[in-house]
Amino acid sequence: MPTATPTAPAASVPAPARPASPEVTVTDPALVRRAVKAAALGNAMEWFDFGVYSYIAVTLGKAFFPSGNPTAQLLATFGAFAAAFLVRPLGGMVFGPLGDRIGRQKVLALTMIMMAAGTFAIGLIPSYATIGVGAPVLLLAARLVQGFSTGGEYAGATTFIAEYAPDKKRGFFGSWLEFGTLAGYIGGAGLVTLMTALLSTDDLLSWGWRVPFLIAGPMGIIGLYLRMRLEETPAFAAELEKSEADRPKVPLREMITGQWRNLLLCVGLVLVFNVTDYMLLSYMPSYLTSELKYDETHGLLVVLGVMALMMIVQPFAGALTDRIGRRPVIAAGCAGFLALSVPALLLIRQGSLFAIALGMGALGLLLVCFTAAMPAALPALFPTRVRYGSLSIGFNISVSLFGGTTPLVVTALIGATGNMMMPAYYMMAAAVIGGVAVWFMTESAGRPLPGSAPAVEPARR
């Protein structure tokens, strides 16, 4: 295999990984850490917005939609939330192939700019009481910008980290991407919790809800700065060297039909990952408040505690996937959700603080099986020349159809059936599909990425 020889960096930037032999790439530990930080911060900003939107959904419903049935307002709010996911596949089809064509770093910088702009814009939109129907229209437009940009964000970030990390530690370094997700959620949810506790209902409705969205501007500038200082990944640089001129364009059709089996596996894995993720971190706060009539502040604090627990466990679980493999860890998560979703939800419905914390904590620890393993497992499904594009397409189709629609679908199912156990049944169905995908996937722990040279750490002296 060819050796990865990146473009020469600026004087202030550490040199990227250099080849030790024609078959091996030696990674630069300092550069790997910087790549992880830059990718994780972008993911944190994306999920800061999602966390804020989910946790303040009831207030947003009152600000942007006509007064009336509270359930209808919540459905309309989650409908705008879900609409962003409908354009994510389009973003993936644009940014993914572009990342395989011009480079991962450039596209990730562009998605950062668009994400920050879309989130910041939400904080500036007048309420329904001020401009009428224009308010939800503008909210939808901002959400569509966010959705389009995030179509290239997660797949690009996982690809970026996976192609920088050494083979034997790819799970550990990849787990920090989801550490950023949890940090973003905690930042967003914590801010909403603080504002809910300190502000009156009128203040929160009139201006308080805007503050979390306006914070996205400075966060985007910081993230863009970090991403612009990084060089291209060694794997992509090596791919460029295979041709004398710029790398030939890979047709979108080849990214789909040429990778159809791995695309199906990707869709199945992402389905169980995102249905359970959005169920626990996005839908449950509103479920506790709207469906179970639980005190809003206490419900948010419980979820914050669960996310803090997940953050503590996350790096250790990532390292575990490097030792025993991605498949056993993901399979354990699927089995756990299949067996424990109903008992956990029954505990949550019991209503006491201890019972809710126990049920949510159990689901959170099961979710770590996915958050720790997926950032390393998903990029390993595809070869270097189509990795960004194929992963973007598969990931975003699955998220759009199943993950991002979870709050809307479950709310509608409860409204239609009156069955408060629907969240558990939905997670169990996702676990079955995820289990089938795990059965057919190939173990990737400790192995080079397809189409790339083995990546090793520098020899210790």
C-alpha positions, 0 to 999 in steps of 0.5 A: 500500500502507498505511504501517507505523505501529507501536504507540508503544514505551516510553520506553526502547525506540527507536522502530520503523520510521516511514513516509517516504511512503504507500508506503515504510517506513524501517527503524530500523537500531538496532531491526533489530539488536536484533530480530536479536539477540533472534531469534538468541538464541532460535534459539541456545538451541533448537539448544544443546539439539539439539547437546547431545542429539545429541553426548551421545546415547550417554551418554543412551542408557545413562542412560535406557534398559535396558542391552543392545545399544548400537545399540538404545540409540542408536536409542531415544535418537534415537527420543525425539529424533525424537518431539519433531518429531512434535508440531512441526506441532501447535505450528506450527498453534497458535503460527503462526495465533496469531502472525498474530492477536496478534503475532509478539513475544508468541508468540516470548516464549511459545515461549522460556519453553516451550523453556527449561522443557522443556530444563531439565526434562531435566537434572532427570529421574532415570536409568533405574537410579533410577526404571526405566521412568519415566525414558524416559517423563519424557524423552519428555514433556520432549522433547514440550514442546520440540517443541511450543514449537519448532513456533512458534519458527523460523518466528516468528524468520524472520518477525520478522527478515524483517519488520524488515529492509530489502529490500536487506539481508534476506538479510544480516540473516536469515543471523544467525539461522542464525549463532545456530544454529551458535553454539548448536551450538558451545556445546552441542557444545563443552561436551560435548567439554570434559566428555567430556575432563575427566570419567570415563565414570562421572562423565559417566553419573552426573551430568555429562550433566545440566549442559548441560541445566540451563544452559538456565534462565539462557539462557531468562531472558536470551532472554525479557528481550530479546524482551519489550523489542521492539515488533511488526514494522512489517509486522504493525503495518501489517496491524493498521491495515487494520481498525478493531478487532483484525485478523479471524481467518484460518481455518487452512484458508485458511492451507493451501488458500489457500497450497497452492502455496507450502506445497509449495515450502516443504516442498521447500526445508525438506526439503533444508535440514533433512535436510542440516543434521541429517545433518551437525550432529546425526547425524555425531558419532554416525556417527563414534563408533558406526559408524566407531569413531572416537575420540569427542573427536577426532570432536567437535573436527572437527565443532566446527571445521566449524561454526566455519568455517560461522559465519565464512562465514555473514554473507558468504553471506547478503550474497551472496544479496542481491546475486545472489539466493536461487535461485542460492545454494540451487541451488548447494547442491543441485547440490553435495550431489548431486555431492559427498555420496558423495566427501565420505562416502568421505573421512570413512570413510577415517578419518584426521583430515585426510580427515574434516576435508576431507569434513566441511568440504566438506559444511559449506560446501555447507550454508551455501548453505541456512543463509544463504538460507533465513531470507530466502527462506522468509518471502517465500513468504507474504503478511503476513496469513498469513505466520507461520501458513502458514510454521509449518505448512509448515516444521514438517510438513517438519522433522517428516517428513524433518529431525528423523527423519534420524538415526533413519532413517539409523541404521535403514537402515544397520542393515537394509542394512549399507551405510555409504554410506546418509548420502550417498544420503539427502542426494542424494535430498534435494538432488533434491527441493530442486532441484525446489523451487528451479526453481519458486520466485520470486526474492525478493531486493531485493523487498518481502515480499508484502503489505508496503510496501517497506522501505528504510534511512534516507538517509545524510547 
